[in-house]
Amino acid sequence: MMQQLNSARPVLGGIAGNINRLWSVSMIHPKYTQYVFSFFMALLMSCIMSLVITVFNVGAVDGLLLIWLKAWLFAFAVALPTINLVTPLVRRLVGMVIRQDRMA
């Protein structure tokens, strides 16, 4: 019984090793952090907002899923470039509002 368990370990280790190598190869370079952040922010915000607005406007009707998915696609197409365009302005506005404490 113990030999069977021991003989399975290299196979499992090999699979995990392959997954780890695949994951490390597919990682995105840190210089693209702003764009990856913008992508996920646009994806999630457009998803939530389009769902809420769709349900608010049409209610729980037949075909709601398809109506919402169309709205989400359009919302995401608008949200992604908008986030990239307004990010510098938002950073400046935040800088104006946040107090800068001086280190003693």
Helices and strands as residue ranges (DSSP letters): H 2-26, G 30-32, H 33-58, H 64-97
